[in-house]
Amino acid sequence: MEIVIISGLSGAGKSHVARVLEDLDFYCVDNMPVTLIPKFTELCSAARGRYERVALVTDIRGRESFDELFKALDALQQQGQDYRILYVEASVETIVKRYKESRRPHPLYSEREGLEYAVRREITTLQPIRERADYIIDTSDLTVGALRRKLAGIFEDTDRRDALEISVMSFGYKYGLPMEADIVFDVRFLPNPFYDPALRDKSGLDQPVADYVFGTGAAREFMYRFEEMLEFLLPNYVEEGKRTLTICVGCTGGRHRSVAVAAALADYLTETGHTAACIHRDINNV
């Protein structure tokens, strides 16, 4: 079992870190009392593989001493459980600014001493755990995407880090835009098989319909440019830390043109090494 202890300064972004690790298949628990850590990991181990990756957030909110935390970590080692400590920090100026923007109270804040003093006191208090950290991440100048990339570089294997799960969905505009769409393409400019009596009752999955849709130079040029654009976009989405992408292709009824284009696009993505599923939302609507 992989165990990560997340600690660090209040306002430095530990909650963001936990959310990213959840996306990386960690089971995350926020603000866990340190005395419960050994027992909790025992229960996770007994779950027979259900909790293979666990991240526990512990910080100044628990009010426990670091002697208690270190005793809990020593108990993990006695159980034969390896762990890594991820320490999250930011500059004093950054944390003060974040607290002023969020209007939430710092855990060590007092009116007599002020916010800046509370932040500096926490830095001193947490120094022992910082010194034992395996990884230290300063979020002062990190965007959410950059934080995700940094964490993926530490905790995600290379094959998965470079993977983007793509869904290609055809739909009909008369039934509304798909809510999950990331990219939407309107192919209503292509010739419509609906107006050909021999093709009307078929779908874009039938070869005669596909031949009709792609029978013009404009259609072939569109597919070429569409694929070229995706070749540029996909690695940039991966670089930004995006894990899933839904590409929606729409025509009037979602039965002919959009289905043919979506199927062709999914085939292209699969042939070029991507993981792509094809969904035809409105193909059976008449």
Secondary structure as GFF3:
##gff-version 3
##sequence-region A 1 286
A	DSSP	beta_strand	2	8	.	.	.	ID=ss1
A	DSSP	alpha_helix	14	23	.	.	.	ID=ss2
A	DSSP	beta_strand	27	29	.	.	.	ID=ss3
A	DSSP	three_ten_helix	34	36	.	.	.	ID=ss4
A	DSSP	alpha_helix	37	46	.	.	.	ID=ss5
A	DSSP	beta_strand	53	57	.	.	.	ID=ss6
A	DSSP	three_ten_helix	60	62	.	.	.	ID=ss7
A	DSSP	alpha_helix	66	78	.	.	.	ID=ss8
A	DSSP	beta_strand	84	89	.	.	.	ID=ss9
A	DSSP	alpha_helix	92	102	.	.	.	ID=ss10
A	DSSP	alpha_helix	115	125	.	.	.	ID=ss11
A	DSSP	alpha_helix	127	131	.	.	.	ID=ss12
A	DSSP	beta_strand	135	138	.	.	.	ID=ss13
A	DSSP	alpha_helix	144	155	.	.	.	ID=ss14
A	DSSP	alpha_helix	158	161	.	.	.	ID=ss15
A	DSSP	beta_strand	165	172	.	.	.	ID=ss16
A	DSSP	three_ten_helix	173	175	.	.	.	ID=ss17
A	DSSP	beta_strand	183	186	.	.	.	ID=ss18
A	DSSP	three_ten_helix	193	195	.	.	.	ID=ss19
A	DSSP	alpha_helix	207	213	.	.	.	ID=ss20
A	DSSP	alpha_helix	217	240	.	.	.	ID=ss21
A	DSSP	beta_strand	244	251	.	.	.	ID=ss22
A	DSSP	alpha_helix	257	271	.	.	.	ID=ss23
A	DSSP	beta_strand	275	280	.	.	.	ID=ss24
###
